[in-house]
Amino acid sequence: MKLKAKLRVLTSRSNGWGNDKRKSKLSSFIKGWINYYKYADILNLMKRIDEWYRRRLRMIIWKQWKKLKTKGRNLIKLGINKYKAWEYANTRKSYWRTSKSLILQRSVTNDRLKRAGYIFFLDYYKQVRV
């Protein structure tokens, strides 16, 4: 199975996994994949995959919030001003399209995803390559 296809399965919105199980499965997959290919020069590939992977994670988070009230409140908690938060909470755009929006990128930042316990390809690749 190709890398993106396997990530799609592991980050599926409808598999019913909790966040803890998803994090552990993703962590073991990423570590195994990187350790297998650590001697290859794949820095640019890791950057592209990480961008796509983070977008998938934002999509999952947006889907988990479900209701408009929850979306609005969580965006406000994450530092988005009240008007913009409610405007984006009421969007009719798809989960995938919304996951690339500036609002979600500013609120669910890469740093917040790391603190939540997600591991990323590029970070682990640099750590193993040294």
N, C-alpha and C positions, 0 to 999 in steps of 0.2 A: 504494500500500500504506500502511495506517495505521501510526502510530508504534509502537504496541505490537506489532503483527504483525511489523514489520520487526525490532524488537528480539528478538522470539521466535526469528526465523530466525538472527539473529546470535549469540544466546546459547543456541542449541540444544545440548543435552547430547550429542547423537549425531552431530554433523556431522564429527567427526574432526579438527577444527582443534586446533593447539597453542595454548597461551596467548598466544604472541607474535602469531600471526596474528589471533586473536580480538581482542586489544588494539588492533592497528592498524586492523582493520575497524571496530570500535566507535568508535575515536577519530575516524576520518574521517567516519563516519556522524553522530556527535554534533556535530562541528564544522560540518559542512555543514548539518545541520538547524537548529542554533542560529543560524548566520549568515543563513540564509534568513528565520527568524522573529524576529530580534533586536529589531525595532522593535515587536513585539506585547507586550502586557502579559500575560505567561504565567508569572509567578513561582509561583503556586500550582500550576499544572499541572506545572512543573518539580520542585517538591517531591514531588508525588505520584508522578511518573514515576521520580524518583530512588530513592524508597523501594522501589518495585517492582523497579527495575533492580538495586539492591544485593541484594535477595533472590534474584534470578535468579543473580547472581554467586556468592552463598553456596551456592546449590544446585549450581552447576557444580563448585565447590571440593569440596563434600561428596561429589559423585559421583566426582570424580577420585581421592579418597583410597581408594575401593573397599573394601579389607579392614578388618576390625574392628581389627586391630593398628595399622594405619596411622592410622585415625581416632583411636583412643585415644592413640597416641604424639603425633600432631600437636596434639590438644587439650591434652595435658599441656605440650607445648612452648610453646603459645600462652597458658599461664597458668591453665588450669582445673585444679582439684585432682584428684588421681588417681582418687578414687572416682567423682566426677561425670563425669569424662572417660570412664571405662570404662562407666558407666551409659548415657551418651549414645551411645557407640560401638556399643553393643548394641541400640539402638532399632530397632523394626520399622516406625517411621513412614516415610512416603514422603520422597523427597528434598525435594519442595516444602514439605511440612509441617515437616520438620526445619530447613529454611533460615530459618524464622521463629522458631526456638527462642531462648531467652535465652542458652543456652550458645554457639551460633554467633554471635550478635550481640555477645557479650562477647569471643569469641576472634578471630573474623574481623571486626575493627572497620572502620568507614568509613576511618579513618586508615590502617590496614594495606592496605586496598584501593587507596587513593590512592598509597601508597608502592610498591605492586606495579606501578603504571603505568596503572591504569584512570582514565579521565576521566569526570566526572559532569556531567550536564545543568546543574544549578543553579550549580555553580562556574564552568563555562564561560560560562553566560548572564550571570552577574554580571561576569565579566571582560570580556566583549564589550560589555555595556550601558553601561559607565562612560565 
